Amino acid sequence: MSGFATGPAPTDRDAALLGRATRRLGLQIALAVALIVVVLSGLAVIVVVQGQHRAAVTLLEQAVARADDVTDPPAGVWLVAQGPKGRIATPGLPTGLPDEASLTAVHRTGAATTGEYLAHGTEYAVYTARRGSITVQAALDLTANHDQRDRLAFALLGCGAVGLVLAAAAGVWLSRRAVRPLATALAMQRRFVSDASHELRTPLTLLSTRVQMLRRHLGRGAAPDEVAREADGVVDDARHLTAILEDLLRSADPDDNNDTTFDFAELAGQVTAAYRTASAEAGVTLTVHRPGTAVVVRGSPTAAHRAVTALLDNAIRHATSAVTVAVAADPATRHAVLDVTDDGAGIDPAVLPRIFDRFATTREQQNTASRRRYGLGLALVSDIAARLGGDVSGADAPGGGARLRMTLPLEDEAPGEPLQDFSQTRPPPSPG
């Protein structure tokens, strides 16, 4: 298997939570809008019905007050007059009219009444009053009013349904915009905790290994300069642990900018020198190839240190006997290139496109001892490389094993500190 797989951008682990939250908020907004629409629609219908009622009563009162006879009432109104000489009515009076009970009551008491009267399935507004010795009743067919009210109700219902759908869509959109910063903050918090726990594991392991080696040297009465060298290594690892914590806190602050120029080759040598003891304990030989001139890049040295540490830790864990670290400057692409190669089992082709994703391996692959296992380490390398303006990729090594490559943009200005050959500074101590 061959070819390079480039690490993709990190995925949002809280996408499902964001989706559920936005749907809930959208539903709540839609229900609130529905309640408002129902209340306003009800108020509108009530206002219309009351207006129709007042208009009908006014029309009937005017018809009774101005009626000289019953043959020429306003349109839609029928008149019935009852007096000493008998009863007369508007021609074409509908069947069921007049309201006999109202006529009798007003004729007896003289008090005008207004009400609704149902005759053969048709509802009428009825107004009855006395004019001298004559009792006059006016009836108005309410069918047109009811039709108008129904049309208004259906129009409000249709507009409310459309408004409800639009409100739900707008609610989901607005809630997504409102929740996204909270989801991002939650994801950053979870990610910081997982990154910090993973990043601190490796330097703590190295520190523990150095302390154990120091204890062995003291126990067998090693030379003072050898003990001092191991003690200096413990101090350096503790200082690096503090720097990692500070860099993690800075990386969590989007407004923090602590970039500087540094020699990438020298930094890779520092990391390799720090791993000499751990690699010797694991029975793995470390080889470093670096140019004689500085390979200057810009960014956070501590972040780059973390990335190289993760690459080297991954290589040592999967190597059979040897790991090679090579640093070079590519003038054609204006990039610094770091290759970390091991002689292990290589990269599973099924995982190769996703090795820089968080927790790329499946459970089945994790349960297979011969397969490589990837968790947070390479994903953090991808994050750091992107943060420094570079890239990271993986492929099978030509002679077997795996090669992980990290590239960073070169800087024109070199740091003033002299180069140091870290491949010769700290030779691996004996496992005993």
Sequence and secondary structure as in RCSB ss.txt:
>XXXX:A:sequence
MSGFATGPAPTDRDAALLGRATRRLGLQIALAVALIVVVLSGLAVIVVVQGQHRAAVTLLEQAVARADDVTDPPA
GVWLVAQGPKGRIATPGLPTGLPDEASLTAVHRTGAATTGEYLAHGTEYAVYTARRGSITVQAALDLTANHDQRD
RLAFALLGCGAVGLVLAAAAGVWLSRRAVRPLATALAMQRRFVSDASHELRTPLTLLSTRVQMLRRHLGRGAAPD
EVAREADGVVDDARHLTAILEDLLRSADPDDNNDTTFDFAELAGQVTAAYRTASAEAGVTLTVHRPGTAVVVRGS
PTAAHRAVTALLDNAIRHATSAVTVAVAADPATRHAVLDVTDDGAGIDPAVLPRIFDRFATTREQQNTASRRRYG
LGLALVSDIAARLGGDVSGADAPGGGARLRMTLPLEDEAPGEPLQDFSQTRPPPSPG
>XXXX:A:secstr
    EE      TTHHHHHHHHHHHHHHHHHHHHHHHHHHHHHHHHHHHHHHHHHHHHHHHHHHHH SSSSS  T
TEEEEEEETTEEEE TT  TT S HHHHHHHHHH   EEEEEEETTEEEEEEEEEETTEEEEEEEE HHHHHHHH
HHHHHHHHHHHHHHHHHHHHHHHHHHHHHHHHHHHHHHHHHHHHHHHHHHHHHHHHHHHHHHHHHHHHHTT  HH
HHHHHHHHHHHHHHHHHHHHHHHHHHT TT    EEEEHHHHHHHHHHHTHHHHHHTT EEEEE  SS  EEEE 
HHHHHHHHHHHHHHHHHH SSEEEEEEEEETTTTEEEEEEEE SS   TTTGGGTTSTT S HHHHT TTS   S
SHHHHHHHHHHHTT EEEEEE TTSSEEEEEEEEB SS  SS    HHHHS      
